[in-house]
């Protein structure tokens, strides 16, 4: 199985780095704050250590596909666009 998720940054530049499909990404985390920095051009050696599951985004901020909080009305967006175009202009 290929690494997916937060791991201790094997390059030592940050506390944690996000891995996707076994590859290091630019998404990094220090003291719970996420930022972006491309991984170095060198490859990492050794085993990856999973990082703490702490994240700056709480699970309550996440929305899952198929979760319905309220009814979706596809005409709402279209109606808003027409109202913007038809408004009285200064």
C-alpha positions as CSV (number, residue, x, y, z in Angstrom):
1,X,0.0,0.0,0.0
2,X,1.3,3.4,-0.9
3,X,1.6,6.2,1.7
4,X,-1.4,8.4,1.9
5,X,-1.8,11.1,4.5
6,X,0.3,13.1,7.0
7,X,3.8,11.7,7.7
8,X,6.8,13.2,9.6
9,X,8.6,15.1,6.9
10,X,11.5,12.7,5.9
11,X,13.4,15.7,4.5
12,X,13.4,17.4,8.0
13,X,12.2,20.8,6.6
14,X,8.8,20.7,8.4
15,X,7.0,18.8,11.1
16,X,4.8,16.9,8.7
17,X,4.3,16.5,4.9
18,X,1.3,15.2,3.0
19,X,2.0,12.1,0.9
20,X,-0.3,11.0,-1.9
21,X,0.1,7.7,-3.7
22,X,3.5,7.3,-2.0
23,X,4.8,10.6,-3.2
24,X,5.6,13.7,-1.1
25,X,3.5,16.7,-2.0
26,X,4.0,20.4,-1.4
27,X,1.4,20.4,1.4
28,X,3.3,20.8,4.7
29,X,2.4,21.4,8.4
30,X,4.2,23.1,11.3
31,X,2.6,23.6,14.7
32,X,-0.8,22.8,13.2
33,X,-0.5,25.5,10.4
34,X,-0.6,24.2,6.9
35,X,1.4,25.8,4.1
36,X,3.0,24.8,0.8
37,X,6.6,24.1,-0.1
38,X,7.7,21.9,-2.9
39,X,9.6,18.8,-1.7
40,X,13.4,18.8,-2.3
41,X,14.6,17.2,-5.5
42,X,16.2,14.5,-3.6
43,X,14.5,11.2,-2.7
44,X,13.8,10.3,0.9
45,X,15.5,7.2,2.5
46,X,14.0,5.0,5.2
47,X,10.5,4.3,6.4
48,X,7.8,6.9,6.8
49,X,6.5,7.7,10.3
50,X,2.8,8.6,10.5
51,X,2.4,12.1,11.9
52,X,-0.1,13.1,14.6
53,X,-3.6,13.4,13.2
54,X,-3.8,17.0,14.2
55,X,-4.9,19.3,11.4
56,X,-5.8,23.0,11.1
57,X,-9.1,21.9,9.5
58,X,-11.5,20.2,11.9
59,X,-13.7,17.3,10.7
60,X,-16.7,19.4,11.1
61,X,-15.4,21.6,8.3
62,X,-15.4,18.7,5.9
63,X,-18.3,17.9,3.7
64,X,-18.8,14.4,2.2
65,X,-20.2,13.7,-1.2
66,X,-23.8,12.6,-0.9
67,X,-24.3,14.5,2.3
68,X,-27.4,16.6,2.1
69,X,-27.7,19.4,4.6
70,X,-30.4,21.2,2.7
71,X,-32.4,20.8,-0.5
72,X,-30.5,22.0,-3.6
73,X,-32.3,24.2,-6.0
74,X,-30.4,24.3,-9.3
75,X,-32.4,27.4,-10.4
76,X,-31.0,29.5,-7.5
77,X,-27.7,30.2,-9.2
78,X,-29.3,31.0,-12.5
79,X,-31.8,33.3,-10.8
80,X,-29.0,35.1,-9.0
81,X,-27.2,35.7,-12.2
82,X,-30.3,37.1,-13.9
83,X,-31.0,39.4,-10.9
84,X,-27.5,40.8,-11.1
85,X,-27.8,41.5,-14.8
86,X,-31.3,43.0,-14.5
87,X,-30.6,45.2,-11.5
88,X,-30.8,48.9,-11.7
89,X,-27.4,50.2,-12.6
90,X,-26.1,53.5,-11.1
